[in-house]
Amino acid sequence: MRTAILAVAAAFAFSAAAAAHQGVAKSATPDAKEASRHYQQGWDAMHAERYSEAVVEFQKTIELNPDYAEAYYSLGRAHMGTHDFTKAIAAYQKSREAYQMLGGQQFSNELDYKRHLEDRILEVQTALNQARQITSGTAAQSRSLYVRELQNKLTELQQAHDRSINVSVDTSVPFYVPMSLGAAYFRNNQFPDAEREYKTALEANSSSGETHNNLAVLYLLTDRAELAQREIKAAEQTGYKVNPGLKDDVNKRVKNGGG
């Protein structure tokens, strides 16, 4: 009985928090609401693999809100879908810049700061809603980490909104931005750049098995099999399922004295 009561209490607390998020989001500016609408339509197109349509929707999102970091990230993913890796690189770079710029914004009064937070809460809430619907093209672990990062960000923004202008909000670049940027560089055959971004992603979140796996592939292709083997082990330690074929290729290369 006690367990049941606790479960009901937890569900009530979660529902109350969700309602609070939605209430703040409704106070967002008209441009922020319109930008989020296009963002959602962009992801609807992504789910249907209509990548060119998604590109258009994410570009409309950015026109309305040039500071929407998640929109640049999503634009990068849409360009990856169309195999335009150069444009994907540019979009991911803009996503990183947008995250970095969030920390330098200044507000003359608390009201302006609150309005800014309300727009940001709507952005992150919309991104979180869409992230929870991603089922293809993303490893289960990476999707889970992505959702967790967005959920933490949403909670942090809500707390800042509820408290005061003096509350510090984390503006670090989430791991999935450099991880995706690394993948775009890799697909564009820019291996040194890809390696740098993968390592940056791991500095942000060493629990990303997909990043360890991607780095292992890069090491294998650049004749560093022992380093690839190390990254495979690191990926598996996070619970990530490494392709057996990759493991065999790396182990054979190490056995034969490669890298």
C-alpha positions as a printed Julia matrix, in Angstrom:
259×3 Matrix{Float64}:
  0.0    0.0     0.0
  2.81   2.41    0.86
  4.41   1.73   -2.53
  1.15   2.51   -4.28
  0.76   5.76   -2.35
  4.32   6.8    -3.21
  3.73   5.98   -6.87
  0.61   8.14   -6.95
  2.44  10.98   -5.21
  5.32  10.79   -7.68
  2.91  10.8   -10.63
  1.11  13.82   -9.18
  4.4   15.68   -8.7
  5.45  14.92  -12.26
  2.09  16.08  -13.63
  2.28  19.28  -11.59
  5.76  20.0   -12.91
  4.65  19.33  -16.49
  1.68  21.65  -16.04
  3.99  24.37  -14.73
  6.25  24.02  -17.77
  3.28  24.26  -20.11
  1.95  27.31  -18.26
  5.22  29.17  -18.66
  5.5   28.08  -22.32
  2.1   29.65  -23.06
  3.55  32.99  -21.96
  6.23  32.88  -24.66
  6.36  35.58  -27.31
  4.43  35.12  -30.61
  7.67  34.71  -32.58
  8.84  32.0   -30.18
  5.53  30.16  -30.54
  5.67  30.37  -34.33
  9.29  29.25  -34.34
  8.39  26.24  -32.21
  5.54  25.4   -34.58
  7.94  25.26  -37.53
 10.41  23.29  -35.43
  7.74  20.69  -34.71
  6.77  20.54  -38.39
 10.43  20.07  -39.24
 10.62  17.04  -36.99
  7.35  15.69  -38.36
  9.07  15.75  -41.76
 12.19  14.15  -40.26
 10.17  11.24  -38.87
  8.75  10.69  -42.37
 12.27  10.97  -43.87
 11.26  14.04  -45.9
 14.6   15.66  -45.22
 14.41  18.48  -47.78
 11.07  19.56  -46.31
 12.6   19.41  -42.83
 15.43  21.69  -43.96
 12.89  24.31  -45.04
 10.99  24.13  -41.74
 14.11  24.4   -39.6
 15.29  27.36  -41.66
 11.95  29.07  -41.01
 12.43  28.35  -37.31
 15.82  30.05  -37.36
 14.51  33.06  -39.31
 12.02  33.65  -36.5
 14.49  32.86  -33.72
 18.18  33.14  -34.72
 19.22  32.05  -31.2
 17.4   28.69  -31.31
 20.36  26.35  -30.74
 18.32  23.15  -31.09
 16.95  24.33  -34.45
 20.49  24.62  -35.84
 21.26  21.16  -34.48
 18.11  19.75  -36.08
 18.95  21.53  -39.34
 22.29  19.75  -39.28
 20.54  16.41  -38.89
 18.23  17.24  -41.8
 21.23  18.1   -44.0
 22.81  14.77  -42.97
 19.63  13.14  -44.26
 20.12  14.79  -47.66
 23.84  13.86  -47.58
 24.86  17.5   -47.76
 27.63  17.15  -45.21
 29.16  20.58  -45.79
 25.87  22.27  -44.88
 25.43  19.9   -41.95
 28.83  20.97  -40.62
 27.87  24.64  -40.91
 24.55  24.04  -39.1
 26.19  22.13  -36.23
 28.79  24.88  -35.87
 25.99  27.45  -35.62
 24.29  25.31  -32.97
 27.46  25.37  -30.88
 27.81  29.14  -31.34
 24.2   29.66  -30.3
 24.73  27.68  -27.09
 27.9   29.62  -26.32
 26.19  32.97  -26.93
 23.4   32.16  -24.47
 25.84  32.71  -21.62
 26.74  36.22  -22.71
 23.27  37.73  -22.96
 22.51  40.73  -20.76
 19.13  41.94  -19.56
 18.25  45.37  -18.22
 15.55  44.13  -15.86
 14.01  40.97  -14.44
 10.92  41.2   -16.67
 13.02  40.98  -19.85
 14.94  38.07  -18.33
 11.7   36.27  -17.48
 10.42  36.72  -21.04
 13.69  35.36  -22.38
 13.38  32.32  -20.11
  9.78  31.74  -21.18
 10.9   31.62  -24.82
 13.77  29.28  -23.92
 11.45  27.0   -21.93
  9.14  26.71  -24.95
 12.14  25.92  -27.2
 13.44  23.19  -24.94
  9.99  21.77  -24.21
  9.3   21.49  -27.94
 12.69  19.89  -28.55
 12.11  17.45  -25.68
  8.69  16.46  -26.99
 10.19  15.68  -30.38
 13.24  13.89  -28.95
 10.96  11.45  -27.15
  9.44  10.49  -30.51
 12.74   9.64  -32.22
 12.78   5.91  -32.94
 14.97   5.47  -36.03
 18.52   6.34  -36.92
 19.55   6.84  -33.3
 20.96   4.27  -30.87
 18.75   3.72  -27.83
 21.49   4.86  -25.47
 22.14   8.08  -27.41
 18.44   8.88  -27.53
 18.21   8.34  -23.77
 21.18  10.65  -23.12
 19.73  13.26  -25.5
 16.35  13.23  -23.74
 18.04  13.41  -20.33
 20.09  16.46  -21.33
 16.99  18.27  -22.56
 14.99  17.31  -19.47
 17.74  18.62  -17.19
 17.9   21.84  -19.19
 14.13  22.29  -19.0
 14.12  21.79  -15.22
 16.99  24.24  -14.82
 15.25  26.92  -16.9
 12.02  26.48  -14.97
 13.84  26.87  -11.67
 15.58  30.01  -12.93
 12.21  31.42  -14.03
 10.61  30.66  -10.68
 13.42  32.16   -8.61
 15.23  35.3    -9.74
 17.47  36.94  -12.29
 20.52  35.96  -10.24
 20.09  32.23  -10.79
 22.9   30.8   -12.93
 21.84  28.71  -15.94
 24.22  26.18  -17.47
 25.09  27.28  -21.02
 27.61  24.58  -21.85
 27.37  22.94  -25.26
 25.66  19.52  -24.91
 27.7   16.5   -26.01
 25.44  15.6   -28.92
 26.38  18.76  -30.83
 30.13  18.0   -31.18
 29.3   14.29  -31.56
 27.09  15.07  -34.55
 29.57  17.6   -35.88
 32.24  14.91  -35.69
 30.01  12.54  -37.67
 29.48  15.19  -40.35
 33.22  15.82  -40.6
 33.78  12.07  -40.81
 31.28  11.64  -43.64
 33.0   14.56  -45.4
 36.37  12.77  -45.07
 37.74  15.42  -42.69
 39.18  12.93  -40.22
 41.33  15.24  -38.04
 38.33  17.54  -37.52
 36.1   14.57  -36.76
 38.55  13.26  -34.17
 38.73  16.64  -32.44
 34.94  16.89  -32.2
 34.48  13.33  -30.97
 36.99  14.01  -28.19
 35.17  17.25  -27.34
 31.91  15.31  -27.09
 33.5   12.8   -24.71
 34.83  15.61  -22.54
 31.24  16.81  -22.24
 29.82  13.34  -21.61
 32.11  10.31  -21.35
 29.05   8.05  -21.06
 28.23   8.43  -24.75
 28.9    4.94  -26.08
 28.05   6.03  -29.61
 30.83   8.62  -29.53
 33.35   6.04  -28.28
 32.17   3.71  -31.06
 32.49   6.41  -33.73
 35.98   7.28  -32.53
 36.91   3.59  -32.73
 35.84   3.49  -36.38
 37.91   6.58  -37.1
 40.97   5.1   -35.37
 40.6    1.88  -37.36
 40.41   3.74  -40.67
 43.49   5.8   -39.77
 45.58   2.73  -38.83
 45.42   3.09  -35.04
 43.9   -0.26  -34.17
 45.05  -0.33  -30.54
 43.34   2.99  -29.89
 40.26   1.66  -31.68
 40.28  -1.37  -29.4
 40.45   0.9   -26.36
 37.45   2.93  -27.56
 35.43  -0.21  -28.23
 36.01  -1.3   -24.64
 35.01   2.15  -23.41
 31.83   2.02  -25.52
 30.88  -1.38  -24.14
 31.49  -0.22  -20.57
 28.72   2.35  -21.07
 26.33  -0.4   -22.16
 26.55   0.44  -25.85
 26.29  -2.55  -28.23
 29.25  -2.45  -30.6
 28.87  -4.11  -34.0
 30.6   -7.53  -33.82
 32.07  -6.96  -37.27
 33.84  -3.84  -36.07
 35.24  -5.68  -33.07
 36.52  -8.5   -35.29
 38.17  -6.09  -37.71
 39.89  -4.21  -34.89
 41.03  -7.37  -33.1
 42.46  -8.83  -36.33
 44.32  -5.6   -37.03
 45.79  -5.55  -33.52
 46.75  -9.24  -33.76
 48.54  -8.56  -37.02
 50.49  -5.72  -35.45
 48.54  -2.87  -37.06
 48.41   0.43  -35.17
